[in-house]
Amino acid sequence: MEDWSSLYKFARLAALAAALVGIAVWLFRPSQKERLEAPARRMLEEDEG
């Protein structure tokens, strides 16, 4: 029974790591970068104007 518990813990950790990597890839892809930076540029333009 101890083997199943350790296997479950490892699978849970692997799933968490995969989710975090997936989120990081989604956030840092080039098309997403442009979408995230647009509001920052807009705020800078409003401050200068």
N, C-alpha and C positions, 0 to 999 in steps of 0.2 A: 504493500500500500504506500510505502514511503516513496517509491519510484514515481507513482502517479502524481503525488503532491509536488515533487520537485519538477516534474515535467510540466505541470500546470503553471507553476510559478515562472518557469522559463518561458513558456508560451505567452503568458501575460506580459512579461517584460519585453519580449520580442514584438508583440502587438503594439505596445506603447511606443517602442522605438520606431516601428514602421509608421505609426501615425504621426509622430513628430517629424520624421524625415519627409513624409508626404506633405505636411503643412509647410515645412521650410521650402521644399521644391515649388510648391504652389505659390508661395509668397514671393520668391525671388526669381521667377521666370520673367523674361524681358517684357512681355505684354502687361503683366501685373505691375511691374515697376513703374511703367508710364502712368498707369491708372492711379497708383498710390502717390506719385509725385505731383500730379496735376493740382490738387488742392493746396499743396504747399507753395507752388509757384503762384497760384491765384492770390493767396494771402500776402505773399511778398509784393506782388504788383499793387494790391490795395494799400499796403503800408507806404509804398513809394509815392502813390498818386495823391 
